[in-house]
Amino acid sequence: MKLLQFSLSRLAVSTAVLVAVAIPSSVSAQSVPDLGEAAQFAVLAGSTVTNTGSTIVTGELGVSPGTAITGFPPGEVRDGQIRSNDDVAAQAVADLLSAYNDLAGQSVTTEQAAAMGMGMVLTPGVYHFTDAADITGSLVLDAEGDTTAVFVFQVEEALTVASNAEVTLINSASAASVFWQIGTSATLGTSSRFSGSILAGAGVTLDTGAVLNGRALAQTAVTLDTNTVTITDEPTVDASPVDGDEPAPSKASVPALSGVISLTGESTTAVLRAGSSADGGVSYSSSFTTDQTITVMGELFPEAAHLNQAAEVFVVARYVPVTGAEQWVYKTESGDFRAWNQDVATLQPAFRTASMGASVTDELFASLLDAGTYNVYIGYTAADDELIYNDTPMSFTVTQAQ
C-alpha cells in the first residue's frame, strides 16, 4: 500500500506540512477603484465571450469593441442584459482600463510569494507579485471585523487557481472589496470557488464548474464552461449562537492516543524523518534553511489487530511562522489541503486502503519551505473505528537563508 505521494511548491502545504503564513495587519493604503459602468458587469471582455454548458451569469454581460458572444443559450444571464458593443459596453471597457491602472498604481504593503493557499490567512492590504501567482487549496481573506476592509492583489503575470481551490471570506470580508489586477490572464480551475473582481490585462478563463463570486473583466476574452458568476456586495458575517440556540461545541486538540512517532527509529506506530535532499540522497536533521529542499519520509506500522483490515489514513500539520499565529491543516482524499479548526470530528482522510499491510513507507513530500516551526502528525482508523494517532509530533525548524 502506498501512503501518499505529493510534491509541494513553496508556500504550499504537503501531506505533512502546512506552509501558510499569517500576514500582520497592514497600513490602509488600499482603496476601492471606481469601476464606473464596469461595476454592473459580471462578465466583460474586449473581444469575445465564449460559453459552453449551462452557465448562469447574474449581472450584465458584454463585449466591446468586439461583438462575438457565443453560448447564450444554453448559458443564461439574470438581472442584466447581453450587450454586444453598445454604448454601455464601450464605456464599461474604458472604465475597466481606468480601474485596472488605479489598482496597478496603489502603494504596495506586502511583497507576496507566488504560491498561496493551503489555509493561508491574509488581512487587508495591497499584495504585489513580481511574476505569476498560484492558489492551491484554501486561501482565507480575513477582514478582522472591518466591513470597509479592502484587499488588492497586483499580479505582474498570470493568476492560476488550482482545481477545487477556494478563496474564502471571513469576519465581514466582502467580495465587493476584493480586487485582482492581473498582468496577463487568469484561470480558475475546475470546481474552484473564487471571490473578488478580476481585472485582467488579457483573458479570463473559468474551467468546468468554477464558481466566481465577483466579476470577470478582461481586456481580451472571457471563456466560460458551466459556471456561476454572481456580483455580490454583501459582507460575510460569521455565524454565532443567538438566544435559545445551543452553544457551539468546544474544539478538541490533536488527541493524545495510542501510537507515538519515534524520532530514533523504534518499532512504534509511525516513524517520520525530515532531511535535506542533495544528489538523490537524504541527510536527516531537525534544522534547515529556506534554500534547502526538505524531504519528509513516513513509515506507518499498523497495530497487529488491524493488519489486512480496511483503514483510513490521516495527515495533520501545525505550522508556526516566524511572525504570526499558528496554522493547522489536514489533507483530503482529493489532494486538497484545508485549514483545520482542531475539531477531531471534522478531519477527513488523506488516503483509504482496503487492506493494511505490515508497514507503509513513502516520501510524503520534497520542497522548499518558508521559515518557521513545523509539527507533523499522522494516524489512521481501522475497521473497528479505533483512532491510532501519534501524540508526539515529528518537529523541525526552518530558518531564513543568509
Steps between C-alpha positions, in 0.01 A plus 500: 500500500623847421432756768514811283709676242489874463737766377493835675580842361622784715234647727268204444417208729630147471336192639712565803547873528293816489673799352241770555630831620282726711565852375487782756245775455630751249472872451176608332658604170251299296178645360203395289548620140225677309366231266259741331272320253704182549357462850172361366672232290556149634674409172669753271750451218669704231471246220292189575297315761474126436291259705450125513225340713242636741688802635300749709617863502330738744566854380576657163701312236668694225770535234660808340646588254455134399153362436535123539292344780431127466340234720203705630288289496560244646663753733265736682535865602293609800436853633680649203527520123730361235676797340695461176703817441226741600571836666477355854744217424741739328503734801536203738815381320647851521417514871652153545834628367491799738424277799775256392755784498372626838557158658843460338608835644397445862782496757620150586474390863626140453731335246331161476648162402346344189338198665198560722232292665502189719337685786701821458328797666545853362376824651413820308779652293659534156682178408750515215631203298808562288410217263204257494279394790350161585228392742469140619262379770347773714599869514325687782442876487432633849352852531541484879147632551551811284214526248702760304809278465655486151726235349703580185715243319743629237624207288756594236439188291236222511272380781434127516244354742525121541206264464283491814689794651304773674531858617305530824380825659466531878435759770298747287716470187303578182561388144409856399820620666741237361682587177740293289700708252658243266774594254417228250231232543309340785388136506260359759539121518230236484248525788696782665321770702638850464414839651562851376511701180759381247634778277726329246736657249424210267240225550303325773420128479265313732547125469209257539292562812702794633300747710585871505355720772591827333585615147697370200620815320749435219660729246494215245280189545296323767449124465231323705403135552200412718580771754324727747607865497321731744559860602452543873549790737414316819770460769555162657355481851626216716222297659466513878242358741194710576266479797359151521770341286725233638858627551754391243689184600848551638794429273720200580875505454689223326422203724768331710417144403687175450800491270788743535720619216857407574783721382759238589355214298339267757227273366199713589192609312684738267840644426536833320833645395588837348816563303674711241512342154809527284596283202227251585615446858338611823684620809254502788489789741265722703628835375502641147515826305260645244733420209507125573268248342351320800386142464265334748473120504224315680488138616176375653483183712139390551405323822497120463125492554450725198709314243308414183212724606359796311632829636502876457828693532508856636774761471490818711761773538557807713706790367620793710649779283776727622240774536132420547260248647521124465320332210355146478420297190385152397517329161191378317467203266468732201850632564383833642614642830250663732541726797406298810313628805655226721164330539578129455150436367571717194812310388491339157726213389789563266496140377291183525610140459303178483775304677772628735843346452763447768662836421476782255797713400479793262628848432239742630645801323817675389505878475635838603321635808460840663661585833323369808437192712325191363327222697372197311236255623386180326248235592231262379168340585435133430179299467434514875508883484786527748710807425873429511678834517840626606492723806858621448554674166798483272637857519752708313584864447582703191700823524548771239801436278765772514 
